[in-house]
């Protein structure tokens, strides 16, 4: 319990430090200016008994306050994902695996204007499996805010198998969100 409390404090501190920014330093190849930087962390926490305890709330709220459905675009999604993969790489993680984990969530809509954008990724454990927990801000239409959420637990071993050998198993091992 003490260890989890310390990790939560670290997560909250990281979120406060990352928070929202107003610069274009992280998107040199993209014309989109990120108003909020997503959070990417590696904790190894086991969410098997309580998958709803993922501490995404603050960054989700920051994204909700800085973007609306009208801001959602492929370019914004790609800029956010680029930022996330760079952060994963800086943490010593395989950024391609994180990219593929995010992409599999979009499924057949990858080339369409997205109704959700990722804001949080955490490498953790779910049911004895290494996962990327990825949280999205979602709009129910392009005319409203992006205060809805979706959280996906994506299997890293299955993503690796798909990336390396073309396995077609579903990589999403758990999902929940609001309506």
C-alpha positions as a Python dict, from the first residue, in 0.01 Angstrom:
ca = {
    (1, 'X'): (0, 0, 0),
    (2, 'X'): (282, 239, 90),
    (3, 'X'): (458, 163, -240),
    (4, 'X'): (140, 237, -439),
    (5, 'X'): (91, 566, -252),
    (6, 'X'): (446, 671, -338),
    (7, 'X'): (389, 579, -703),
    (8, 'X'): (64, 777, -711),
    (9, 'X'): (245, 1080, -566),
    (10, 'X'): (515, 1046, -833),
    (11, 'X'): (248, 1015, -1103),
    (12, 'X'): (67, 1324, -983),
    (13, 'X'): (392, 1519, -965),
    (14, 'X'): (480, 1408, -1319),
    (15, 'X'): (137, 1517, -1440),
    (16, 'X'): (174, 1856, -1273),
    (17, 'X'): (516, 1905, -1428),
    (18, 'X'): (403, 1793, -1776),
    (19, 'X'): (61, 1957, -1764),
    (20, 'X'): (-27, 2190, -2044),
    (21, 'X'): (218, 2387, -2247),
    (22, 'X'): (203, 2638, -2524),
    (23, 'X'): (502, 2570, -2744),
    (24, 'X'): (593, 2374, -3050),
    (25, 'X'): (926, 2224, -2938),
    (26, 'X'): (804, 1863, -2946),
    (27, 'X'): (654, 1872, -3294),
    (28, 'X'): (932, 1978, -3525),
    (29, 'X'): (789, 1778, -3817),
    (30, 'X'): (429, 1882, -3758),
    (31, 'X'): (248, 2215, -3783),
    (32, 'X'): (22, 2128, -3489),
    (33, 'X'): (102, 2309, -3168),
    (34, 'X'): (31, 2092, -2864),
    (35, 'X'): (-154, 2279, -2594),
    (36, 'X'): (-114, 1981, -2357),
    (37, 'X'): (157, 1721, -2347),
    (38, 'X'): (41, 1366, -2286),
    (39, 'X'): (177, 1165, -1994),
    (40, 'X'): (382, 850, -2055),
    (41, 'X'): (509, 651, -1758),
    (42, 'X'): (637, 306, -1670),
    (43, 'X'): (519, 174, -1334),
    (44, 'X'): (470, -200, -1356),
    (45, 'X'): (165, -160, -1131),
    (46, 'X'): (-75, -453, -1135),
    (47, 'X'): (-427, -334, -1222),
    (48, 'X'): (-583, -682, -1228),
    (49, 'X'): (-795, -631, -917),
    (50, 'X'): (-888, -268, -986),
    (51, 'X'): (-850, -158, -1350),
    (52, 'X'): (-1050, 159, -1278),
    (53, 'X'): (-774, 291, -1049),
    (54, 'X'): (-555, 418, -1334),
    (55, 'X'): (-453, 774, -1232),
    (56, 'X'): (-528, 951, -1560),
    (57, 'X'): (-775, 1208, -1421),
    (58, 'X'): (-562, 1520, -1410),
    (59, 'X'): (-414, 1497, -1760),
    (60, 'X'): (-756, 1397, -1897),
    (61, 'X'): (-902, 1710, -1738),
    (62, 'X'): (-621, 1927, -1881),
    (63, 'X'): (-691, 1796, -2232),
    (64, 'X'): (-1066, 1855, -2182),
    (65, 'X'): (-999, 2215, -2085),
    (66, 'X'): (-771, 2285, -2381),
    (67, 'X'): (-934, 2098, -2671),
    (68, 'X'): (-1284, 2046, -2807),
    (69, 'X'): (-1431, 1812, -3065),
    (70, 'X'): (-1367, 2075, -3331),
    (71, 'X'): (-991, 2046, -3263),
    (72, 'X'): (-983, 1673, -3332),
    (73, 'X'): (-789, 1587, -3645),
    (74, 'X'): (-552, 1327, -3779),
    (75, 'X'): (-272, 1584, -3752),
    (76, 'X'): (-341, 1652, -3383),
    (77, 'X'): (-366, 1280, -3309),
    (78, 'X'): (-38, 1215, -3489),
    (79, 'X'): (140, 1501, -3308),
    (80, 'X'): (25, 1365, -2971),
    (81, 'X'): (129, 1012, -3061),
    (82, 'X'): (468, 1138, -3181),
    (83, 'X'): (515, 1312, -2846),
    (84, 'X'): (413, 993, -2662),
    (85, 'X'): (650, 770, -2859),
    (86, 'X'): (938, 1012, -2801),
    (87, 'X'): (867, 1001, -2428),
    (88, 'X'): (854, 621, -2435),
    (89, 'X'): (1186, 614, -2615),
    (90, 'X'): (1335, 852, -2355),
    (91, 'X'): (1218, 605, -2086),
    (92, 'X'): (1402, 322, -2261),
    (93, 'X'): (1084, 163, -2398),
    (94, 'X'): (1022, 34, -2748),
    (95, 'X'): (837, 330, -2899),
    (96, 'X'): (719, 122, -3195),
    (97, 'X'): (531, -110, -2959),
    (98, 'X'): (357, 187, -2794),
    (99, 'X'): (270, 327, -3138),
    (100, 'X'): (126, -8, -3248),
    (101, 'X'): (-68, -38, -2919),
    (102, 'X'): (-230, 300, -2982),
    (103, 'X'): (-292, 228, -3350),
    (104, 'X'): (-467, -104, -3281),
    (105, 'X'): (-724, 82, -3072),
    (106, 'X'): (-824, 292, -3372),
    (107, 'X'): (-870, -31, -3569),
    (108, 'X'): (-1030, 38, -3909),
    (109, 'X'): (-1074, 411, -3843),
    (110, 'X'): (-701, 496, -3846),
    (111, 'X'): (-730, 700, -4168),
    (112, 'X'): (-1048, 882, -4060),
    (113, 'X'): (-1086, 1197, -3853),
    (114, 'X'): (-1058, 1069, -3495),
    (115, 'X'): (-1325, 1122, -3232),
    (116, 'X'): (-1067, 1061, -2957),
    (117, 'X'): (-706, 1144, -2882),
    (118, 'X'): (-469, 974, -2640),
    (119, 'X'): (-361, 1166, -2331),
    (120, 'X'): (-203, 902, -2101),
    (121, 'X'): (-1, 583, -2144),
    (122, 'X'): (131, 367, -1863),
    (123, 'X'): (328, 46, -1894),
    (124, 'X'): (179, -179, -1630),
    (125, 'X'): (46, -532, -1567),
    (126, 'X'): (-303, -673, -1613),
    (127, 'X'): (-388, -1037, -1540),
    (128, 'X'): (-19, -1136, -1534),
    (129, 'X'): (43, -975, -1871),
    (130, 'X'): (254, -673, -1955),
    (131, 'X'): (28, -402, -2099),
    (132, 'X'): (17, -45, -2213),
    (133, 'X'): (-275, 124, -2039),
    (134, 'X'): (-384, 398, -2277),
    (135, 'X'): (-640, 665, -2188),
    (136, 'X'): (-819, 876, -2446),
    (137, 'X'): (-1018, 1195, -2435),
    (138, 'X'): (-1326, 1142, -2650),
    (139, 'X'): (-1597, 1357, -2805),
    (140, 'X'): (-1938, 1215, -2888),
    (141, 'X'): (-1951, 1461, -3179),
    (142, 'X'): (-1716, 1716, -3331),
    (143, 'X'): (-1924, 2006, -3201),
    (144, 'X'): (-1883, 1933, -2828),
    (145, 'X'): (-1609, 1895, -2569),
    (146, 'X'): (-1379, 1597, -2527),
    (147, 'X'): (-1463, 1522, -2166),
    (148, 'X'): (-1555, 1158, -2224),
    (149, 'X'): (-1292, 891, -2170),
    (150, 'X'): (-1192, 548, -2293),
    (151, 'X'): (-925, 337, -2125),
    (152, 'X'): (-770, 41, -2300),
    (153, 'X'): (-537, -225, -2166),
    (154, 'X'): (-332, -344, -2463),
    (155, 'X'): (-123, -660, -2446),
    (156, 'X'): (242, -594, -2519),
    (157, 'X'): (321, -961, -2604),
    (158, 'X'): (36, -977, -2857),
    (159, 'X'): (135, -642, -3012),
    (160, 'X'): (493, -769, -3041),
    (161, 'X'): (368, -1087, -3209),
    (162, 'X'): (158, -886, -3453),
    (163, 'X'): (444, -650, -3528),
    (164, 'X'): (700, -926, -3578),
    (165, 'X'): (507, -1215, -3731),
    (166, 'X'): (165, -1088, -3830),
    (167, 'X'): (-41, -1259, -3557),
    (168, 'X'): (-407, -1154, -3578),
    (169, 'X'): (-506, -1202, -3213),
    (170, 'X'): (-685, -916, -3044),
    (171, 'X'): (-440, -712, -2842),
    (172, 'X'): (-702, -525, -2639),
    (173, 'X'): (-740, -726, -2320),
    (174, 'X'): (-965, -483, -2130),
    (175, 'X'): (-1161, -168, -2211),
    (176, 'X'): (-1393, 64, -2027),
    (177, 'X'): (-1512, 418, -2072),
    (178, 'X'): (-1798, 657, -2024),
    (179, 'X'): (-2095, 700, -2255),
}
